[in-house]
Amino acid sequence: MSEFPADIYTEPSNIDVDTLKNLGPLRAMAGIWQGQRGLDVKPKAEGPKKQAYVERMELQPIDPVSNGPQLLYGLRYLTHIVKPEQVKTYHEQVGYWLWESATGTVIHTLTIPRGQTVMAAGKASADATEFELLATRESDSFGICSIPFLDYAFRTVEFRIKVSINPDGSWSYDEDTVLLIRGQAEPFHHRDRNTLVRIAAPTPNPLGRP
Ligand code: HEM
């Protein structure tokens, strides 16, 4: 039996249009954030290299989304990363963080301008302060797509991100991107960690504005 309804067209009625009230565990992440103490472990020809980084992130509510009967609430995501004291982009990602309350699912989509796109998912309760999302290269749904050169030289087989909402209102992520690097016997763990402190409140979604 399918976990999905036979009627794939009828949308839910009486949708609450105020996204900020319906984000489940993502509510604590809405807003504009800064992280001064990021740490990246990246692949270099001579081996793993550690690099400190500074991050600015925007997570702004979007209007509710319905796929037929399925209802998603979400945040539009943009992060921009530099090395301390530098202007040049070190890394950036755009995408969404989505919450489906009916199934207790968090979904994170991200696109990286080196030619990669990822969709990761995991289960959480609406009031969770810790959750983990996973994408694997083999998955048809929660997978990883890379341009041919990256698939040849730095094959990305797994992406995992753990989110912790901290008691002081900040939140932290710890992510592990597993790369199979051409010529290396062991998988490479490209780790990234940061703690984000809110610098501005979120702007309500278009339909949720008074
Ligand atoms: C905060 C998060 C991240 C930062 C700061 C970051 C930063 C970097 C940097 C600076 C490099 C280049 C190493 C060099 O050649 O100097 C790199 C390589 C790479 N990253 Fe990331 N990365 C992040 C997350 C990710 C994620 C989420 C993925 C994929 C799901 C990813 C995939 C790759 C791949 C495949 C490479 C190898 C490509 C190459 O070196 O030419 N990265 N990363």
Residues whose N, C-alpha, C, O or C-beta is under 5 A from the ligand:
A	BS01	HEM	D40 K42 P43 I81 Y90 H91 V118 F154 T156 F159 T177 D192
